[in-house]
């Protein structure tokens, strides 16, 4: 349960009063009136600040108190006491609230606002698929008063900002929870205390902080330790989740499971007869005892799994899914997006990557390329720690084994990706490059009309630059 919170200065529908903010965060009003107002919250001076509360965050490599003079368009500032003592406040009408720690205050503010809204909360985590699953749930809830995590604002800064951006009449909040270190899930899950929690998938990801898949299961499984205590709760997990994950999920009132397409039909959700028609999967899925006709305009059987999890979540809420809205579903940027550039199709999946998600994307590219061929530009998979080189080699080997027609190892660890591919198929056409234009040109020259080029990599490898280069080469008129 969320902690009890009562304030005489409740947030107005148009924003937050200074008195309410100070009560919520245990802050001291240094300048301004309790009746002053702010509309929205920002932490970045590069974003629109007019009339907002600017929260000056302090981290190991930055201190936003240095930039208060650039934030004078804000209605007021949330600063910490050390910053108040060290930095001179800009002259102006901005209200000022001081707290011991602005990051903790941001969490407290979001907690208080969520308590005020009192929506039903669905929380989603996993090594892959969490953003798409979150977006699918929000789409299936279209027509309800639903708000979801902004993009991938899924950490201890982004999640509070997503909560604070929700309209005050929000009835359903869909929260994405992302972690890279032990202990982080407890903080995030406690913040939102979900009624429905989903663990989409567990794989080797963020190994620098989480070290092993066993630890990943344990830490992500903590999402089930902070669910609502005053209503029935639902844990939604894949059938093939490691046994420890099932144990953690048992903390919920009930466990619903979904099954990978093409495997034994077990659990509460599985795909009956979906077929890819070049634009979408169409056919039937089974949700409990119901058979549902669906159209999913998203390639990849892993995305069918995401849909099954999303349908179970909506069912757990007792809401009829908006299947018409699903037909026009658009994923978040650089996630499973099929882009036609002249005679070539680009599978843009370069938002993020780990070994399992890369293999799933390779399988998708090969499946949708038929009767043509699939090619791949694989950027680096980051935060894999000491296993980075061997995991890149394994992925390269798997790409060759699956039958990829050509392969680019892009940027850091690219040589290890190609080394693995060559160990499986010495004749495979390959390139190691850090140059987006060179990588794009190589892949395009290898491809024939109708072929698919997969772009996949972690955010830090900036594989989307290859997409921009492909667009410049294949559609030069649009670049003018």
C-alpha positions in Angstrom: 0.0 0.0 0.0 1.1 3.6 -0.6 1.8 5.5 2.6 -1.0 7.7 3.8 -0.7 11.3 2.7 -3.0 14.2 3.6 -2.4 17.8 2.6 -4.5 20.9 2.9 -3.0 22.0 -0.4 -4.2 19.3 -2.8 -3.0 19.5 -6.5 -5.3 21.5 -8.7 -6.3 20.0 -12.1 -4.0 22.5 -13.8 -0.9 21.9 -11.7 0.6 21.7 -8.2 0.5 24.3 -5.5 3.7 25.2 -3.7 2.0 24.2 -0.4 1.1 20.8 -1.7 4.6 20.3 -3.1 6.3 21.3 0.1 4.0 18.9 2.1 4.6 16.1 -0.3 8.4 16.3 -0.2 8.8 17.5 3.4 10.4 20.7 2.0 10.9 24.2 3.3 9.4 27.1 1.3 12.4 29.5 0.9 10.7 32.0 -1.4 7.1 32.3 -2.6 3.6 31.6 -1.3 1.9 28.3 -0.6 -0.7 29.3 -3.1 1.8 29.8 -6.0 1.4 27.2 -8.8 3.5 25.1 -11.1 2.3 23.2 -14.1 4.3 20.0 -14.6 7.8 19.1 -13.6 11.1 19.3 -15.5 14.7 18.3 -14.7 16.4 19.4 -17.9 17.0 23.0 -18.9 16.9 22.0 -22.6 13.2 21.2 -22.3 10.3 23.7 -22.2 10.3 25.1 -18.7 7.6 27.8 -18.7 5.4 27.6 -15.6 6.9 24.3 -14.5 8.6 23.2 -11.3 12.3 22.8 -12.1 13.8 20.0 -10.0 17.6 20.5 -9.7 19.0 17.0 -9.6 22.5 16.3 -8.4 24.5 13.2 -9.6 28.0 11.9 -9.7 28.8 13.7 -13.0 26.4 16.7 -13.0 24.7 19.2 -10.7 21.7 21.0 -12.1 22.1 23.7 -9.4 24.8 25.1 -11.7 22.1 25.8 -14.3 19.4 27.5 -12.3 20.1 30.8 -14.2 19.1 29.0 -17.4 15.8 27.8 -15.8 14.2 31.2 -14.9 11.2 30.5 -17.2 10.2 27.9 -14.6 7.6 28.9 -12.0 9.9 27.7 -9.3 12.8 25.6 -8.2 13.2 22.5 -6.1 16.7 22.6 -4.7 18.6 20.8 -2.1 20.0 22.4 1.1 23.7 22.0 0.1 22.9 23.6 -3.3 21.0 26.4 -1.6 24.0 27.2 0.6 26.5 26.9 -2.3 24.8 28.6 -5.2 23.2 32.0 -5.5 19.5 31.8 -6.5 18.6 33.7 -9.7 16.8 37.0 -9.0 13.1 36.7 -10.0 9.7 35.7 -9.0 10.4 32.0 -9.0 9.3 30.2 -5.8 11.9 28.1 -4.1 11.5 24.9 -2.1 14.5 23.4 -0.3 14.8 19.7 0.6 17.7 17.5 1.8 17.9 15.5 -1.5 16.1 16.5 -4.7 16.2 13.0 -6.2 14.4 11.6 -3.2 12.0 14.5 -3.3 11.1 13.8 -6.9 10.2 10.2 -5.9 8.2 11.5 -2.9 6.4 14.0 -5.2 5.5 11.3 -7.6 4.3 9.0 -4.8 2.0 11.7 -3.4 0.6 12.5 -6.8 0.0 8.8 -7.6 -1.8 8.5 -4.2 -4.0 11.4 -5.1 -4.9 10.0 -8.6 -5.4 6.5 -7.2 -5.3 4.8 -10.6 -5.2 1.0 -11.1 -1.6 0.3 -11.9 0.0 -2.3 -14.3 3.8 -2.6 -14.1 6.0 -4.2 -16.7 9.6 -5.3 -16.5 11.8 -7.7 -18.4 15.1 -8.1 -20.2 13.3 -7.4 -23.5 9.9 -6.4 -24.7 8.9 -4.2 -21.8 8.4 -1.0 -23.7 6.4 -2.7 -26.5 4.3 -4.6 -24.0 3.6 -1.4 -22.1 2.6 0.4 -25.3 0.4 -2.6 -26.3 -1.4 -2.4 -23.0 -2.0 1.3 -23.3 -3.4 0.7 -26.9 -5.7 -2.1 -25.8 -7.0 0.3 -23.0 -7.7 3.0 -25.6 -11.1 4.6 -24.7 -10.3 4.4 -21.0 -8.5 7.2 -19.1 -5.1 5.6 -19.4 -1.6 7.0 -19.1 1.6 5.2 -19.6 5.3 5.7 -19.0 6.7 8.2 -21.5 8.9 6.4 -24.0 11.4 4.4 -21.9 11.3 6.7 -18.9 11.6 3.7 -16.6 14.2 4.5 -14.0 14.2 6.4 -10.7 14.2 9.7 -12.6 12.1 8.8 -15.6 9.3 6.9 -13.8 8.5 9.8 -11.4 8.4 12.2 -14.3 6.0 9.9 -16.2 3.8 9.8 -13.1 3.8 13.5 -12.7 2.9 14.0 -16.3 -0.3 12.0 -16.0 -3.7 13.8 -16.1 -5.3 14.0 -12.6 -8.3 11.9 -13.7 -6.1 9.0 -14.9 -7.8 5.7 -14.1 -5.2 3.3 -15.4 -1.4 3.9 -15.2 0.9 1.5 -17.2 4.4 1.7 -15.7 7.6 0.4 -17.3 10.3 -0.5 -14.7 13.9 -0.8 -15.9 16.8 -1.8 -13.7 20.6 -2.3 -14.2 21.7 -2.7 -10.5 20.6 -4.9 -7.6 18.0 -3.1 -5.3 16.6 -0.8 -8.0 13.4 -2.8 -8.5 12.4 -2.5 -4.9 12.4 1.3 -5.1 10.5 1.4 -8.4 7.9 -1.3 -7.6 7.3 0.2 -4.2 6.7 3.6 -5.8 3.9 2.3 -8.1 2.6 -0.7 -6.0 0.9 -2.4 -9.0 -2.3 -4.5 -9.1 -1.0 -6.3 -12.2 2.8 -7.1 -12.7 4.3 -8.5 -15.8 7.8 -10.1 -16.3 8.1 -10.4 -20.0 11.4 -12.2 -20.5 14.7 -12.8 -18.7 18.0 -12.9 -20.5 21.7 -11.8 -20.3 21.4 -8.0 -20.1 23.0 -5.3 -18.0 25.5 -7.9 -16.8 27.9 -5.2 -15.7 25.6 -4.5 -12.8 23.5 -7.6 -12.5 26.3 -10.1 -13.1 24.3 -13.2 -14.0 20.9 -14.4 -15.3 20.2 -15.9 -11.9 20.6 -12.4 -10.3 18.5 -10.9 -13.1 15.7 -13.3 -12.3 16.0 -12.5 -8.6 16.1 -8.7 -9.0 13.3 -8.5 -11.7 11.3 -10.9 -9.6 11.2 -8.3 -6.9 8.4 -6.6 -8.9 6.0 -9.1 -7.3 7.1 -8.2 -3.8 5.5 -4.8 -3.8 2.0 -5.3 -5.2 -1.2 -3.9 -3.8 -2.3 -5.5 -0.5 -5.9 -4.5 -0.5 -7.1 -6.1 -3.7 -6.5 -9.3 -5.7 -3.3 -9.1 -7.7 -2.1 -10.8 -10.8 1.4 -11.9 -11.8 1.8 -12.5 -15.6 4.9 -14.5 -16.7 6.1 -16.6 -19.6 5.7 -20.4 -19.1 9.4 -20.8 -19.8 10.5 -18.4 -17.0 13.2 -20.0 -14.8 11.8 -21.8 -11.7 12.9 -19.1 -9.4 10.8 -16.6 -11.3 7.7 -18.7 -10.7 8.5 -18.7 -7.0 8.7 -14.9 -6.9 5.5 -14.6 -8.9 3.6 -16.7 -6.3 3.5 -13.6 -4.1 0.6 -12.4 -6.2 -3.0 -13.6 -5.6 -2.8 -15.5 -8.9 -0.3 -16.3 -11.7 -1.3 -16.2 -15.4 1.2 -17.6 -17.9 1.7 -17.0 -21.6 3.3 -19.4 -24.1 5.7 -18.8 -27.0 4.1 -19.3 -30.4 4.9 -22.6 -31.9 5.4 -24.3 -28.5 3.0 -26.5 -26.5 -0.3 -24.8 -25.8 -0.1 -24.4 -22.1 -0.8 -21.5 -19.7 -3.6 -18.9 -19.9 -2.6 -17.4 -23.2 -1.2 -18.7 -26.5 -1.4 -18.1 -30.2 -3.7 -20.4 -32.1 -3.2 -19.6 -35.8 -1.4 -16.3 -36.4 0.0 -15.8 -39.9 2.3 -13.0 -41.2 0.8 -11.4 -44.3 3.6 -9.0 -45.1 2.1 -6.2 -43.0 0.7 -7.8 -39.9 0.0 -11.0 -38.0 -3.6 -12.0 -38.4 -5.6 -14.9 -36.9 -6.6 -16.1 -33.5 -5.2 -16.1 -30.0 -6.5 -17.9 -26.9 -6.9 -15.9 -23.7 -8.3 -18.1 -21.0 -11.3 -19.8 -22.5 -11.8 -17.1 -25.1 -10.7 -17.2 -28.7 -10.0 -13.7 -30.0 -9.4 -12.5 -33.6 -6.5 -10.1 -33.7 -4.4 -8.1 -36.2 -1.0 -7.2 -34.9 1.0 -4.9 -37.3 4.3 -5.7 -35.7 6.8 -8.3 -37.1 8.4 -11.0 -34.9 7.0 -13.9 -32.9 8.6 -12.3 -29.8 6.1 -9.5 -30.3 3.2 -12.0 -30.4 4.4 -13.0 -26.9 4.3 -9.3 -25.9 0.7 -9.1 -27.2 -0.3 -12.2 -25.2 1.1 -10.6 -22.0 -0.7 -7.4 -22.8 -4.1 -9.1 -23.4 -3.7 -11.0 -20.1 -3.1 -7.7 -18.3 -6.2 -6.1 -19.7 -8.2 -9.2 -18.9 -6.9 -9.1 -15.3 -8.3 -5.5 -15.1 -11.7 -6.7 -16.3 -11.6 -4.4 -19.3 -12.7 -5.4 -22.9 -9.6 -4.9 -25.1 -9.8 -2.3 -27.9 -8.8 -4.6 -30.7 -9.7 -2.0 -33.4 -7.0 0.3 -31.9 -4.6 -2.6 -32.0 -4.9 -2.8 -35.8 -3.2 0.6 -36.1 -0.6 0.1 -33.4 2.6 2.0 -33.8 5.6 0.9 -31.6 7.9 3.3 -30.0 10.8 4.6 -32.0 13.4 2.1 -33.4 11.5 -0.9 -32.2 10.4 -3.6 -34.7 9.6 -1.0 -37.3 9.5 -2.2 -40.9 10.6 0.7 -43.2 10.4 0.6 -46.9 13.2 2.4 -48.7 12.8 2.0 -52.4 13.1 -1.7 -53.2 14.7 -2.6 -49.9 12.9 -3.1 -46.5 14.7 -2.1 -43.4 13.8 -3.7 -40.1 14.6 -0.9 -37.7 15.0 -2.5 -34.2 18.0 -0.5 -33.1 16.8 1.0 -29.9 18.5 -1.6 -27.7 20.1 -5.1 -27.7 21.1 -8.1 -25.7 21.9 -11.6 -27.1 18.4 -13.0 -26.9 16.8 -9.9 -28.4 19.3 -9.9 -31.3 18.7 -13.5 -32.1 14.9 -12.9 -32.0 15.4 -9.9 -34.4 17.5 -12.1 -36.7 14.8 -14.8 -36.8 12.2 -12.1 -37.5 14.2 -10.6 -40.4 14.8 -14.0 -42.0 11.1 -15.0 -41.6 9.7 -11.8 -43.1 12.3 -11.7 -45.9 11.1 -14.9 -47.6 11.2 -15.5 -50.5 14.0 -13.0 -50.4 17.0 -12.9 -48.1 17.9 -11.1 -44.9 21.0 -9.1 -44.1 22.0 -7.5 -40.8 24.0 -4.6 -39.4 24.6 -5.5 -35.8 25.8 -2.8 -33.5 27.4 -3.5 -30.2 25.5 -5.0 -27.2 26.7 -2.9 -24.3 26.8 -3.5 -20.5 27.6 -7.2 -20.8 30.7 -7.0 -18.7 33.5 -9.6 -19.0 31.3 -11.7 -21.2 31.0 -9.0 -23.9 33.5 -10.5 -26.4 32.3 -14.1 -26.2 28.6 -13.1 -26.4 29.2 -11.0 -29.5 31.0 -14.0 -31.0 28.1 -16.3 -30.1 25.6 -13.9 -31.7 27.7 -13.7 -34.9 27.9 -17.5 -35.0 24.1 -17.7 -34.6 23.5 -15.2 -37.3 25.5 -17.3 -39.8 23.8 -20.5 -38.6 20.3 -19.0 -39.1 21.2 -18.2 -42.7 21.8 -14.4 -42.7 23.0 -13.5 -46.2 25.5 -10.8 -45.2 26.6 -9.3 -41.9 28.2 -6.0 -40.7 29.8 -5.9 -37.3 29.2 -2.2 -36.4 31.4 -0.3 -34.0 32.7 -1.7 -30.6 32.9 -5.5 -30.5 32.1 -5.7 -34.3 35.2 -7.7 -34.9 34.1 -10.3 -32.4 30.6 -10.5 -34.1 32.3 -11.2 -37.4 34.8 -13.6 -35.9 31.9 -15.7 -34.6 30.1 -15.5 -37.9 33.1 -16.6 -39.9 33.7 -19.5 -37.6 30.3 -20.9 -38.7 30.3 -19.8 -42.3 33.8 -18.8 -43.7 32.2 -17.7 -47.0 29.7 -15.3 -45.5 29.9 -11.7 -46.9 31.0 -9.6 -43.9 32.3 -6.1 -43.0 33.7 -4.7 -39.8 33.1 -0.9 -39.7 32.4 2.0 -37.4 31.3 4.2 -40.3 27.5 4.4 -40.8 27.7 5.3 -44.5 30.2 2.5 -45.2 28.0 0.0 -43.3 24.8 1.1 -45.1 26.4 1.0 -48.5 27.8 -2.5 -47.9 24.4 -3.9 -46.8 22.5 -2.2 -49.6 25.0 -3.6 -52.3 24.5 -7.1 -50.9 20.7 -6.8 -50.9 18.4 -7.5 -53.8 15.0 -5.9 -54.3 12.6 -7.3 -51.7 15.3 -8.2 -49.3 15.3 -7.1 -45.6 18.2 -5.4 -43.8 18.0 -5.7 -40.0 19.5 -2.9 -37.9 20.0 -3.8 -34.3 22.2 -2.6 -31.5 22.4 -1.0 -28.0 21.7 2.7 -27.7 25.3 3.5 -27.2 26.3 2.1 -30.6 24.0 4.6 -32.3 22.9 2.0 -35.0 20.2 4.4 -36.0 22.9 6.4 -37.9 23.0 3.5 -40.3 19.3 3.9 -41.0 19.9 7.6 -41.7 22.6 6.6 -44.1 20.4 4.0 -45.8 17.7 6.6 -46.3 20.2 9.0 -47.9 21.4 6.4 -50.3 18.0 4.8 -51.2 15.8 8.0 -51.1 18.2 10.9 -51.8 15.4 13.1 -53.0 13.8 13.1 -49.5 17.1 14.4 -48.1 17.0 17.6 -50.1 
